Amino acid sequence: MAPIAGLAAPANGAPSISTRGENLCSRYQSPPKLCTPDPRVTVEETAKRAQKFFKAFVIDGDAKTMFSFIDNVYIQNHPGYQSGPQVIWPLFCNGQPVGNATSKSCFDASTNMSYASYGVVDRWRWVDGCVHEHWDQNETLPSPARCYKPKFTLGRW
């Protein structure tokens, strides 16, 4: 799948459908849209995107939004899984959230990594505004002092 040109943001142009918790597995054989990296994306914007990614993945089960923040490389550091967003699409296209509103997230601006804790802890490296790499073994959340606080309030992204 070729990346869509433009800023590193959820790409536009895919069919408009309601995705919150929607099972997209039969509609799409691979992610309908991916993130296009852009070196102009700021830390502030990346932190906001990381929070939206967390909400889509962990709380809402919104695979379409989740994958719109993942680039076309997506390096997977979990034994037994190959890299690439198409490889993990079948795991998340069903619309099932992996956590709930009590799950925690963190974006560490010093490492450009985001974290999600929902029974396990996942870690993602962000490059040019997009999720580029993933780890999920023996990960821990950074201390709250290291978690970047973007300038927005929940519900007003």
N, C-alpha and C positions, 0 to 999 in steps of 0.2 A: 504494500500500500504506500503510495507516494505521500509525503507530508504536504499539508495544505499551506500555501504561502501566507505570510502575515506575521503579526506579533505572536510570541509564544503565549497562546491563550487557548481556551477551548475553541477548537476550530469550528467554523460555520459551514453550512452547505449540506449537512446531512438532513434527512427527512425530519420534520418536526413531529415528535411524539412525546407523550408523557412518559417519563422514565422512572419516577420515584417508585422503587420496588417492583418495577415491571420486569417480567421475564423476557429478555431479548434474545435468548438462545436460538429460537427458531426463526426469528426475523433477520438476525445477522450472524454469519458464520465467523466473523472477525470483528474487532472493534469498528464502529461506524465512523469514528473520527479520532485522531490523535493530536497531540500537542506539537507545534512547530517551535523548536528552540529559537530564542532571540537574545543575543547578548546584551541588549538594551534594557532587559527586565531588571528592575531594582530588587534589593533585598526586601524592602517593604512590600512590593507586589508579590514576590515569591512567598513571603509569609502569609499573605492573604490567600494566595492560591493553595498553599499547603493546608490551610484551615478548610477551604472549600473541598479539597480532595479528601481530607479526613471525614468531613460530614457526609460526602457522597458515598465513600467506601464503607465506613464503620457504622454510621447511624442510619442512613437512608437506603442503602443497598441500590444506589443509583449508578449502575455500571456505565451508562452513556456519559455521565458527567465525570465519573472517576477516570475513565480512559481518555477523556479529552485533555487531561493533565499529564498523561504519560507519553513520552516520546517514542519514536519508532525503533529505538535501540533496546531500551529497558533491559539492563543487565540484571540477571537473576542470580543471586548468591545463595541459593538453597540447593543442596545436593539432590539430584534427581530431576531437577527442572531446567529446561533449556531457557535461554534468554529470548526476549522478544515479546511484545504485548499479545501477539496472536496465540502464544503458548498458554498464557494465563486467562485469556478471555473465557474459555469454557468453565473456569472455576468461579467466575463472578458475574456472568451474564444472566444468571437466574434471578437477580433482583433481591437476593437475601442479604440483609445487613449482617455484618460479622460481630457487631457490638450493639451498644445502646447509648442513651443519653448520659450514662454515668462513665462511659469510656473517656479516656484522657488523650490529649494530643500535645505536642510541643514542636516548635520550629526553632532550631538552634542556628542562629545567623552566623556564628563563628565557624561552623562546619558546613553550612548550607544543607543541613539534614533535617528532615521532619520525622516525627515518631508518633505512633499510635499504640495505645495500651487498651486492650479489650479482652483480657485473659492471657494473651501473649503480647509481646511487644514487637512491632514491625519498625524498621528504619528505612528511609528512602533518601537518596542523594538527589538534589535538584541541580540541574545544569541549564542555564539560560532560560529559567522560568518553567522548566518541565521536569517531571519525575524521570530520572535516568537510570537509577540503580536501586536495588532492594536487598535487604537482609532481614532475617527473622529468627535467627538462632542465638540464644543467650544474650539478647538485647535488653537494655534497660533504659527507662526514660531519664533524660538529663534532669539535674536539679531544677526546680521552678525558676531560680534566678537566671538560668541560661536560656530559658524559653522566651523568645522574642514576642513582644506584645505589639502587634500591628495596630494601627490607628483606625479601628472600626469597632462597632459593637455588634453582637450577634443579631442577625436578622437584617442588618444594614450593610451588606457586603457590596 
